[in-house]
Amino acid sequence: MTIELFRVGQRGEGIDDSGTIDGAREIVRGLPPGRFDVDEIRADPFPSGHAGRSWGRMIRHPDGRVEDEPWPWDQ
């Protein structure tokens, strides 16, 4: 079983964690406008052998929209 969480941060500082990407989106929705880094962290390592990797970014727009910018890992 892979335990996974998504860590939302900005400028190298962690803000909050969520068990789902939708939860991470809700965290970002409650923050001021800006770009936020999202890291994916697992108990079982990725094929690279690392337990964490950058999922991508989320952008919180002034009108409240949250835009995903995921890295294309699985494409």
C-alpha positions as CSV (number, residue, x, y, z in Angstrom):
1,M,0.0,0.0,0.0
2,T,1.4,3.4,-1.0
3,I,0.7,6.2,1.5
4,E,0.7,9.4,-0.4
5,L,0.4,13.1,0.5
6,F,0.6,16.3,-1.4
7,R,2.6,19.2,0.2
8,V,1.7,22.8,-0.8
9,G,4.5,25.3,-0.4
10,Q,5.8,28.6,-1.6
11,R,9.4,29.8,-1.9
12,G,10.7,26.6,-0.2
13,E,8.4,26.9,2.8
14,G,5.8,24.2,3.4
15,I,2.3,25.6,3.9
16,D,0.1,22.5,4.4
17,D,-0.4,18.9,3.4
18,S,-3.3,17.0,2.0
19,G,-4.0,13.3,1.2
20,T,-5.4,14.1,-2.2
21,I,-4.6,16.5,-5.1
22,D,-8.2,17.9,-4.7
23,G,-7.4,18.7,-1.1
24,A,-4.2,20.5,-2.2
25,R,-6.3,22.5,-4.6
26,E,-8.6,23.5,-1.7
27,I,-5.6,24.6,0.3
28,V,-4.5,26.8,-2.6
29,R,-8.0,28.1,-3.1
30,G,-7.9,29.5,0.5
31,L,-4.6,31.3,0.0
32,P,-3.8,34.7,-1.5
33,P,-3.2,34.9,-5.2
34,G,0.1,33.5,-6.3
35,R,2.1,30.4,-7.5
36,F,2.4,27.5,-5.2
37,D,4.6,24.4,-5.5
38,V,3.0,21.0,-5.0
39,D,5.2,18.0,-4.0
40,E,4.0,14.4,-4.1
41,I,5.4,12.3,-1.2
42,R,5.0,8.6,-0.9
43,A,6.0,5.9,1.7
44,D,6.8,3.6,-1.2
45,P,9.5,5.1,-3.5
46,F,8.9,6.2,-7.1
47,P,10.7,4.2,-9.8
48,S,13.6,6.7,-9.4
49,G,14.1,5.4,-5.8
50,H,13.1,8.7,-4.2
51,A,10.1,9.1,-1.9
52,G,9.2,12.6,-3.1
53,R,9.0,14.5,-6.3
54,S,7.6,17.7,-7.6
55,W,4.0,17.2,-8.7
56,G,4.0,20.7,-10.3
57,R,2.5,24.0,-9.5
58,M,-0.9,25.5,-8.8
59,I,-1.7,29.1,-9.5
60,R,-4.3,31.0,-7.4
61,H,-5.7,33.8,-9.6
62,P,-7.2,37.0,-8.1
63,D,-10.7,35.9,-9.2
64,G,-10.4,32.7,-7.1
65,R,-9.7,30.3,-9.9
66,V,-7.0,27.7,-9.2
67,E,-5.0,26.5,-12.3
68,D,-3.0,23.3,-12.3
69,E,0.4,23.1,-13.9
70,P,1.4,19.4,-13.3
71,W,4.7,18.0,-14.6
72,P,4.2,15.5,-17.4
73,W,5.7,12.5,-15.5
74,D,3.3,9.9,-16.8
75,Q,2.9,11.1,-20.4
